[in-house]
Amino acid sequence: MKPTAAAPERNSPRARRRIAAILVLVTVLGLVAAFWWHAPSPQVGGRPPAAVPVTVAPAVARDVPIFLQALGTVQAANTIAIRSQIDGKLQSVQFEEGQQVRKGDTLAVIDPRPFQAALDQAVAKKAEDQAQLVAAAKDLARFKELASKGYGTPQSVDQQQGKVDQLKATVDGDQAAIESAQNQLFYATIMAPIDGRVGFRQLDAGNVIHASDQSPLTVLTQIRPVVAVFTLPQQNLSAVREAMLRGDLPVVAFDQDNERQLAQGKLLLIDNQIDQTTSTIRLKARFPNEDDRLWPGEFVRVRMQVDTRKGVVTIPPVAVQRGPQGAYAWVITADNTADQRAIEATRAGDDVAIVSKGLDAGERVVVNGQYRLQPGMRVDAKSGGDANVAQDHS
């Protein structure tokens, strides 16, 4: 069989050059298409891009109060377990649970008859011994008179003198027994030792009460005034001490949600040592609590003003941004363009930050829309309000 004419060899140099040229052409066309697809559309009539809408607030110079805030626990100024000092039948309970009582008010009465009888007996015993003492003293006087005339002996005088002295000691003992019986009778009436509010009643009238009972009759707590104990970081100690040296340091108590003010008082003391485990210091504040808005065991937010920064530049905290080089803020210039400005700022509360470097009072900072900005970009600035005075500093 005769061989047929063959096509050009595919592996020839000419064929390879042709394939490479086709591949290069396809690649160039792809790049041009991609560039055309992603290129921005031409400006219509040569107009600049639209301004970016942002919200701005002015930097304001003002006096900023500096507050310290902590979570505290309310405690009663005094807590007393009311117990009986004698054994006896509980005749009556004369308080209502939860009642506010005054010092000296009768809380309960133990049957006083046994103690009154013991007192009467002690009084009678003293009267008897006093009568014997009077008789012995008269005999002693007669013995001394007879002895002076030679009709009596010194021994009889000494014996009678000893009897008189013995009866005097007996009368003194009787007086002590009377006082003891009076105390027992006094203890039969249980009275409030302080002003305060009584709690639950643990024993009803008719039961026998003992001085050795484990459970008290009730618990009396003094909540007018009341105290709150709270802790602050160790680094706040100097500021608190300096504030106390200037005079009474006001303290305000808010509810646990930090929304409603409950009471106003003053700082009572700083603990005499720092807790090295937690690096904190304990403090105690006192509140008059005349309206009983603070209750023992309640958690409260305690806030106190320790200083006032005079004439500092303030901006809203949301205007402070963080970057690799530190804090900065977007400042809107007079021609409504954005300028990224490095600043030094300290947050002084929920609503204000103090700027110590980088801003002047009156300059406008962006508080909303920062994420779309670039340096030099035109903006459409709308006012978003003023920076507020600090409310707390933690």
Residue, then its C-alpha position, 0 to 999 in steps of 0.5 A: m500500500k502506498p502512503t498518503a500525504a501527511a499534515p505538517e508535524r504538530n511538534s514542529p517549531r513553527a507550530r509551537r510558535r503559532i500556539a504560543a502566539i495564540l496563548v499570549l493574545v488570549t492572555v492580553l485580551g483577558l487582562v484588557a477585559a478585566f481592566w475594563w470591567h473593574a475600571p471606574s466609570p468616567q465622570v459625567g461632565g468632569r464632576p468630582p465624586a459625591a461628598v461622604p455624609v458624616t455626623v460631627a460634634p464640636a470639641v468643647a472646652r469645659d470643666v469636667p468632674i472626675f468620678l470614681q464608681a464601684l459596686g458596693t454592698v449595703q450593711a446595717a450600721n448595727t445588727i443586734a440579736i435580741r435574746s433573753q438574759i433569764d429563763g422564764k415563760l414568754q408572757s407577751v410579744q409587743f412588736e410587729e415583724g418589720q416594725q421600726v422601734r425606738k431605743g427603750d421600746t418594750l419588745a417582749v415581757i417574760d412572766p415577772r412573778p417569780f422574779q418579783a417574789a425573789l425580790d420581795q424575799a431578798v428585801a424581807k431578809k435584809a429587814e430581818d438582818q437589819a433588826q438583828l444588827v440593831a439589837a446586837a449593836k445595843d448589846l455591844a454598847r451595854f457590854k462596853e459600859l459594863a466593861s468600863k465599870g469593871y463588871g464585864t470582861p474585854q472578851s465579852v466585848d470582843q465577842q459582841q463586836g464580832k457579832v455586830d460586824q458579822l451582821k453588818a456583812t450579812v446586811d451588805g449581802d442582803q443588799a447585793a441579793i436585792e440588787s440581783a433580784q432587781n436585775q432579774l426582774f428588770y430583765a423580764t422586760i426585753m427592750a430595744p437597745i437601739d433604734g432600728r427595725v425588727g425582723f422575723r419573730q422566732l418565738d411566740a408568747g406562751n413558750v418558755i424562753h431560755a438565756s441559752d437558746q441558740s435562736p434569738l427572739t428576733v434580730l434588730t437592725q439599725i438602717r438609719p443611718v446605713v453604710a455601704v462597703f465597696t472596693l476600688p483599685q489600688q491606683n485610686l487610693s491617692a485620688v481618694r485621700e487627696a479628696m478627703l483632705r479637702g473636706d467631706l467627700p460626697v458619695v451617691a448610691f445608685d441602684q444595681d443597674n446604675e439608673r436610679q439614684l437612691a441616696q446621698g451620703k459621705l465617705l466614712l473611712i478608708d480601710n487601714q490596709i490594701d488587699q495584696t491578693t486583689s490589689t484593691i482597697r476597701l472603703k465605707a460610706r454612710f447614708p442617713n437613709e431616712d426614707d429606707r431606700l437602702w436595705p442591708g444586703e442590697f447591691v448598689r453602685v457607689r459613685m463619688q467625685v474626687d476631682t474636677r479638671k478645669g478647662v479641658v478639651t472634650i469630645p464624645p468617646v465615639a470620636v476617638q479611634r484606635g490605629p497602629q500608631g495610637a489614638y486618632a480622630w477624624v477632624i473636618t476642616a474649614d473646607n469640609t474635607a477629612d483630616q486624620r489627626a493623631i490625639e492623646a485622649t482619656r475617657a472620663g465617662d460614658d459620654v465624654a473623653i478628655v483630649s490632652k493633645g492634638l485638638d483645639a476647642g471649636e474643631r469639629v470631629v466625626v462621631n458617625g461615618q468614620y469607616r468611609l473616610q480617607p484623608g482629604m475626602r470631601v464630606d457632607a457634615k451634619s451636626g450631631g450634638d455637643a459632648n456631655v459632661a462626664q458621669d463617671h470614671s472607672 
